[in-house]
Amino acid sequence: MSTQTLVSRRQTAFRLREDLLNRLTVEAKRQNRSLNNYVESALMKAIYRKPNHETLDAIKEAQEDLNMTELDMTNIDTFLKSLE
């Protein structure tokens, strides 16, 4: 016997751009999923996407490295030279 958590769902309606709805429908069919399941999954990923500790540490390290190096972006030549 498997244990499943019962999730309450509430029916709602949204107005979406027609081109967006068409793309969502095509992608849902491509993944052999219902439109509802595909959209709900996409929204869950967008809302609950949180990097793990290793990723957060890497982000922090990269930001610290960038703060130590001033990048001159006034033009392409000075930008490339500031990368050296």
mmCIF file of the C-alpha atoms, coordinates in Angstrom:
data_MODEL
# 
_entry.id   MODEL 
# 
loop_
_atom_site.group_PDB 
_atom_site.id 
_atom_site.type_symbol 
_atom_site.label_atom_id 
_atom_site.label_alt_id 
_atom_site.label_comp_id 
_atom_site.label_asym_id 
_atom_site.label_entity_id 
_atom_site.label_seq_id 
_atom_site.pdbx_PDB_ins_code 
_atom_site.Cartn_x 
_atom_site.Cartn_y 
_atom_site.Cartn_z 
_atom_site.occupancy 
_atom_site.B_iso_or_equiv 
_atom_site.pdbx_formal_charge 
_atom_site.auth_seq_id 
_atom_site.auth_comp_id 
_atom_site.auth_asym_id 
_atom_site.auth_atom_id 
_atom_site.pdbx_PDB_model_num 
ATOM 1  C CA . MET A 1 1  ? 0.000   0.000  0.000   1.00 0.00 ? 1  MET A CA 1 
ATOM 2  C CA . SER A 1 2  ? 1.456   3.370  -0.974  1.00 0.00 ? 2  SER A CA 1 
ATOM 3  C CA . THR A 1 3  ? 0.963   6.497  1.054   1.00 0.00 ? 3  THR A CA 1 
ATOM 4  C CA . GLN A 1 4  ? -0.060  9.556  -0.880  1.00 0.00 ? 4  GLN A CA 1 
ATOM 5  C CA . THR A 1 5  ? -0.578  13.041 0.410   1.00 0.00 ? 5  THR A CA 1 
ATOM 6  C CA . LEU A 1 6  ? -3.971  14.384 -0.529  1.00 0.00 ? 6  LEU A CA 1 
ATOM 7  C CA . VAL A 1 7  ? -3.580  17.789 -2.112  1.00 0.00 ? 7  VAL A CA 1 
ATOM 8  C CA . SER A 1 8  ? -6.593  20.036 -2.257  1.00 0.00 ? 8  SER A CA 1 
ATOM 9  C CA . ARG A 1 9  ? -7.134  21.648 -5.639  1.00 0.00 ? 9  ARG A CA 1 
ATOM 10 C CA . ARG A 1 10 ? -9.426  24.503 -6.470  1.00 0.00 ? 10 ARG A CA 1 
ATOM 11 C CA . GLN A 1 11 ? -10.757 25.188 -9.930  1.00 0.00 ? 11 GLN A CA 1 
ATOM 12 C CA . THR A 1 12 ? -9.975  28.626 -11.274 1.00 0.00 ? 12 THR A CA 1 
ATOM 13 C CA . ALA A 1 13 ? -9.889  30.482 -14.569 1.00 0.00 ? 13 ALA A CA 1 
ATOM 14 C CA . PHE A 1 14 ? -7.161  32.581 -16.170 1.00 0.00 ? 14 PHE A CA 1 
ATOM 15 C CA . ARG A 1 15 ? -7.045  34.660 -19.279 1.00 0.00 ? 15 ARG A CA 1 
ATOM 16 C CA . LEU A 1 16 ? -3.933  33.850 -21.268 1.00 0.00 ? 16 LEU A CA 1 
ATOM 17 C CA . ARG A 1 17 ? -2.621  35.144 -24.537 1.00 0.00 ? 17 ARG A CA 1 
ATOM 18 C CA . GLU A 1 18 ? -3.719  32.835 -27.311 1.00 0.00 ? 18 GLU A CA 1 
ATOM 19 C CA . ASP A 1 19 ? -0.172  32.281 -28.574 1.00 0.00 ? 19 ASP A CA 1 
ATOM 20 C CA . LEU A 1 20 ? 0.980   31.353 -25.052 1.00 0.00 ? 20 LEU A CA 1 
ATOM 21 C CA . LEU A 1 21 ? -1.905  28.928 -24.583 1.00 0.00 ? 21 LEU A CA 1 
ATOM 22 C CA . ASN A 1 22 ? -1.086  27.328 -27.943 1.00 0.00 ? 22 ASN A CA 1 
ATOM 23 C CA . ARG A 1 23 ? 2.571   26.874 -26.959 1.00 0.00 ? 23 ARG A CA 1 
ATOM 24 C CA . LEU A 1 24 ? 1.597   25.424 -23.581 1.00 0.00 ? 24 LEU A CA 1 
ATOM 25 C CA . THR A 1 25 ? -0.799  23.006 -25.255 1.00 0.00 ? 25 THR A CA 1 
ATOM 26 C CA . VAL A 1 26 ? 1.818   21.853 -27.778 1.00 0.00 ? 26 VAL A CA 1 
ATOM 27 C CA . GLU A 1 27 ? 4.426   21.330 -25.055 1.00 0.00 ? 27 GLU A CA 1 
ATOM 28 C CA . ALA A 1 28 ? 1.959   19.436 -22.845 1.00 0.00 ? 28 ALA A CA 1 
ATOM 29 C CA . LYS A 1 29 ? 1.090   17.111 -25.747 1.00 0.00 ? 29 LYS A CA 1 
ATOM 30 C CA . ARG A 1 30 ? 4.785   16.657 -26.563 1.00 0.00 ? 30 ARG A CA 1 
ATOM 31 C CA . GLN A 1 31 ? 5.364   15.484 -22.987 1.00 0.00 ? 31 GLN A CA 1 
ATOM 32 C CA . ASN A 1 32 ? 2.192   13.350 -23.040 1.00 0.00 ? 32 ASN A CA 1 
ATOM 33 C CA . ARG A 1 33 ? 0.676   15.351 -20.177 1.00 0.00 ? 33 ARG A CA 1 
ATOM 34 C CA . SER A 1 34 ? -2.571  17.169 -19.678 1.00 0.00 ? 34 SER A CA 1 
ATOM 35 C CA . LEU A 1 35 ? -2.494  20.921 -20.108 1.00 0.00 ? 35 LEU A CA 1 
ATOM 36 C CA . ASN A 1 36 ? -3.511  21.329 -16.464 1.00 0.00 ? 36 ASN A CA 1 
ATOM 37 C CA . ASN A 1 37 ? -0.700  19.065 -15.243 1.00 0.00 ? 37 ASN A CA 1 
ATOM 38 C CA . TYR A 1 38 ? 1.881   20.764 -17.455 1.00 0.00 ? 38 TYR A CA 1 
ATOM 39 C CA . VAL A 1 39 ? 0.922   24.300 -16.391 1.00 0.00 ? 39 VAL A CA 1 
ATOM 40 C CA . GLU A 1 40 ? 0.703   23.341 -12.708 1.00 0.00 ? 40 GLU A CA 1 
ATOM 41 C CA . SER A 1 41 ? 4.158   21.727 -12.860 1.00 0.00 ? 41 SER A CA 1 
ATOM 42 C CA . ALA A 1 42 ? 5.656   24.745 -14.635 1.00 0.00 ? 42 ALA A CA 1 
ATOM 43 C CA . LEU A 1 43 ? 4.202   27.080 -12.021 1.00 0.00 ? 43 LEU A CA 1 
ATOM 44 C CA . MET A 1 44 ? 5.444   24.895 -9.163  1.00 0.00 ? 44 MET A CA 1 
ATOM 45 C CA . LYS A 1 45 ? 8.967   24.916 -10.628 1.00 0.00 ? 45 LYS A CA 1 
ATOM 46 C CA . ALA A 1 46 ? 8.876   28.691 -11.040 1.00 0.00 ? 46 ALA A CA 1 
ATOM 47 C CA . ILE A 1 47 ? 7.624   29.346 -7.506  1.00 0.00 ? 47 ILE A CA 1 
ATOM 48 C CA . TYR A 1 48 ? 9.512   26.727 -5.509  1.00 0.00 ? 48 TYR A CA 1 
ATOM 49 C CA . ARG A 1 49 ? 12.826  26.621 -7.365  1.00 0.00 ? 49 ARG A CA 1 
ATOM 50 C CA . LYS A 1 50 ? 15.471  27.113 -4.688  1.00 0.00 ? 50 LYS A CA 1 
ATOM 51 C CA . PRO A 1 51 ? 19.156  26.416 -5.203  1.00 0.00 ? 51 PRO A CA 1 
ATOM 52 C CA . ASN A 1 52 ? 20.835  23.895 -2.888  1.00 0.00 ? 52 ASN A CA 1 
ATOM 53 C CA . HIS A 1 53 ? 23.635  24.887 -0.500  1.00 0.00 ? 53 HIS A CA 1 
ATOM 54 C CA . GLU A 1 54 ? 26.391  23.917 -2.934  1.00 0.00 ? 54 GLU A CA 1 
ATOM 55 C CA . THR A 1 55 ? 24.874  26.142 -5.633  1.00 0.00 ? 55 THR A CA 1 
ATOM 56 C CA . LEU A 1 56 ? 24.376  29.010 -3.189  1.00 0.00 ? 56 LEU A CA 1 
ATOM 57 C CA . ASP A 1 57 ? 28.031  28.744 -2.125  1.00 0.00 ? 57 ASP A CA 1 
ATOM 58 C CA . ALA A 1 58 ? 29.145  28.781 -5.772  1.00 0.00 ? 58 ALA A CA 1 
ATOM 59 C CA . ILE A 1 59 ? 27.001  31.847 -6.475  1.00 0.00 ? 59 ILE A CA 1 
ATOM 60 C CA . LYS A 1 60 ? 28.449  33.637 -3.454  1.00 0.00 ? 60 LYS A CA 1 
ATOM 61 C CA . GLU A 1 61 ? 32.001  32.738 -4.498  1.00 0.00 ? 61 GLU A CA 1 
ATOM 62 C CA . ALA A 1 62 ? 31.408  33.970 -8.048  1.00 0.00 ? 62 ALA A CA 1 
ATOM 63 C CA . GLN A 1 63 ? 29.950  37.237 -6.783  1.00 0.00 ? 63 GLN A CA 1 
ATOM 64 C CA . GLU A 1 64 ? 32.946  37.759 -4.507  1.00 0.00 ? 64 GLU A CA 1 
ATOM 65 C CA . ASP A 1 65 ? 35.319  37.086 -7.416  1.00 0.00 ? 65 ASP A CA 1 
ATOM 66 C CA . LEU A 1 66 ? 33.483  39.593 -9.591  1.00 0.00 ? 66 LEU A CA 1 
ATOM 67 C CA . ASN A 1 67 ? 33.647  42.217 -6.860  1.00 0.00 ? 67 ASN A CA 1 
ATOM 68 C CA . MET A 1 68 ? 37.439  41.813 -6.726  1.00 0.00 ? 68 MET A CA 1 
ATOM 69 C CA . THR A 1 69 ? 37.783  42.432 -10.461 1.00 0.00 ? 69 THR A CA 1 
ATOM 70 C CA . GLU A 1 70 ? 36.519  45.638 -11.981 1.00 0.00 ? 70 GLU A CA 1 
ATOM 71 C CA . LEU A 1 71 ? 35.185  45.061 -15.466 1.00 0.00 ? 71 LEU A CA 1 
ATOM 72 C CA . ASP A 1 72 ? 35.353  48.051 -17.795 1.00 0.00 ? 72 ASP A CA 1 
ATOM 73 C CA . MET A 1 73 ? 32.354  47.771 -20.103 1.00 0.00 ? 73 MET A CA 1 
ATOM 74 C CA . THR A 1 74 ? 32.650  51.168 -21.801 1.00 0.00 ? 74 THR A CA 1 
ATOM 75 C CA . ASN A 1 75 ? 33.572  49.436 -25.063 1.00 0.00 ? 75 ASN A CA 1 
ATOM 76 C CA . ILE A 1 76 ? 34.452  45.973 -26.262 1.00 0.00 ? 76 ILE A CA 1 
ATOM 77 C CA . ASP A 1 77 ? 38.228  46.530 -26.326 1.00 0.00 ? 77 ASP A CA 1 
ATOM 78 C CA . THR A 1 78 ? 38.450  47.777 -22.739 1.00 0.00 ? 78 THR A CA 1 
ATOM 79 C CA . PHE A 1 79 ? 36.050  45.051 -21.622 1.00 0.00 ? 79 PHE A CA 1 
ATOM 80 C CA . LEU A 1 80 ? 38.202  42.303 -23.142 1.00 0.00 ? 80 LEU A CA 1 
ATOM 81 C CA . LYS A 1 81 ? 41.345  43.835 -21.651 1.00 0.00 ? 81 LYS A CA 1 
ATOM 82 C CA . SER A 1 82 ? 39.729  44.024 -18.177 1.00 0.00 ? 82 SER A CA 1 
ATOM 83 C CA . LEU A 1 83 ? 39.075  40.271 -18.375 1.00 0.00 ? 83 LEU A CA 1 
ATOM 84 C CA . GLU A 1 84 ? 42.816  39.524 -18.540 1.00 0.00 ? 84 GLU A CA 1 
# 
